[in-house]
Every structure is written in structure tokens, then in C-alpha cells.
């Protein structure tokens, strides 16, 4: 069994790799494809998926801070569908959205790297859908979230 620090380092590496991976995927599609092709015909466009990633990266940063600063913090879970509608990501420069996401990602990585006390990684907060949720859980979920949605973008673009 691997120590928790090793598992965490592997996941932190994935957080870092998501930045160039997502850029690589986006660079290979036209602006028209990114803003018009829909997942399954009526789902989100790749631009909207990117907007969702950006929105929730800010949520992930907020949750991590709340977890460290409060006792059993009630973590936010905004309505992701409403945020995508409000964001109007098909009308915005895709690279501005990407840069906002990447900047928030770098902020998240820096914050997580600043946590050196092993016990703090297991400090729980309360996730509205998953119950008690540690900083380790948040890290693992964020990596899953990234690659779930990067795969969604690739799958959607392949259908174009």
C-alpha cells in the first residue's frame, strides 16, 4: 500500500498536467466547433464544458479554503446548469475562459502545496451530496472531474 503522500503527489501531478492537456485538446478544434457542436446533440458544447470547468475550479478553491479555515465547513454546491446558462460561454473568447480556469488551477495547486501538516489533509468538511469530505477527497474529486470533462470535450469534438 502506498503512503498517502505518494497518492497525493500523483494526484497533484495530474492537476498540473490537466493545464497543458486541456490546452492541447482545445487547440485542435476550430472556434466554430468549440461553440456549436453539442454533446449528444443537445448537451453542452465544448466551450460550455470549459466554462463549467472554470466555474467549478473557483468552487474547488473556495471549498479548500473553507475546509482549512472553518470547522466542518458546509461546502457550496452551485447549480452547474444555471452557471453555464449565465456564463454564455459560446459568446466569449474561449482562450479567456481557458486562462481564467488555468489561473484558478494554479491558485488551487499553490494552496494545496502550502499544506504541509499531514493531519490537515484529513480535516473534514461537509459536502452537500457526499457527506464528510476531506481535503484529500477534494483533490481526488478534482482530478476525476478534470478528466471526466476533458474526455467529454474530446468525445463531443469527435462527433463533429
N, C-alpha and C positions, 0 to 999 in steps of 0.2 A: 504494500500500500504506500502510495506517495504522500509525503507530508503536505499539509495544507498550503504551505508557502510555495511549493513546487506547482501545485494545481493552480494557485492564484497567479503565479508568474506565467504559466501557459495561457491563461485567460487574458492577462494583461497584454501579452504579445498579440493575441487575437484582436483586442481593442485597437492596438496600434496598426495592425495590418488591414483593418477594415477601411482606413482612410485611403490608402492608395488603391485598394481593391475596388471600392465603390467608384473612385475617380476613373479607373481603367474601364469599368463597365459603362459608365456614362459617356466617356469619350468616344465610344464605338457606335453610338447611336446619334441620329440627327435630332435636332431640336423638335422637329415635327413628330418624329416617333416618340420621343420622350413625353410629349404633351398631348398626344392623340390616341395612341394605342392603349386599349384598356384590358386589364387582367380579366380573362374570361368573357370579354366583350362588354361587360357592364361594371367591372370593378374599377380600381384606381389605375390611373396612368402611372408610368414610372416617375414622372415629376411629382405626382401626388404621394407616391410611396416615399420618395426622397423627402418631401415636406413632412410626412409623418415621422420619418427617422429624425429629422431636425427637431420637430416639436418634442418628441419623446426623449431626445438626448438632453434637452433642457430639463425635462421632468426627472431624468435619471440623476442629473447633477443636483437638483433640488432635493431629491429623496436621500441621496448620500449625505448631504449637509444636514438635513433634518435628523437622520439616523444618528449622526455623531453629536449633534447639539442638543437633542431632546431625549427624554426618557420615553421609550415605547411610542415614538412618533407615529401619528396617523399619516401614512403616506398618501399623497394625492394620486388620483387615477382619473385624469381628464377624459372627456368624451373624444376619442380619437377621430371618429367620423365627423363630428362637428368642427374639430380643429382643421381637418383637411378642407372642409367646405369653406370655413372662414379664411383659410390661408390663400385660397385661389392660386395654388401653385402652378397651374397651367398658364397663368398670366404673368409669371415672374421669371426673371433670368435664372435658369437652372443653376448656373455657377454661383450666384449669390446665395441661393439656398444651400448648395453644397458647402460653400465656405463657412456659412453660419453653423452648419452641422459639424464640420471639421474643427472649427474653433471651440465649439462646446465639447466635442470629443476630447480635444487636447486639454481643456479645463478639467474634465472628468478624470482623465488619466493622471494629471498632476495632483489632483485632490487625493485620488486613491493611493498614489505613490507616497504621499505625505503621511499616510497612516502606517506607523511602524510598530505600534503596540498590537501584538497578536490577538489579545482579548477583544480589542475594538472591532475586529473583523467579524466577531460572533455576537456583537451587540444587536439585539433585535429591535425592529420597528414593526408596525402593523400595516401589512399590505391589505387593501380592501377586498381583494379576491383570493389571496393566497395565505392570509393569516400572518403569523410571526415570520419576519423576513429580515435576515441579517445582511450586512454589507457584502459578505461572500455571495449570498443568494442574489443580491442585486448585480454584482459583477457577472455571475454566470448567466443570469437572465439577459443582461445587456448583450453579451456575446451571441446568445441564441437569437435574440431579437434582430441583431445586425444581419446575420447570415440567413435568417428566415426571409427577411425583406430584400436582401441582395439577390437571393435566389428568385424571389417573386419578380423583381425587375428583369432579371435575365430571362425567366420564363415568359414574361409578357412581351419582351422585345423579340424573342424567338418566334412568337406568333405573328409578328408584324410582316 
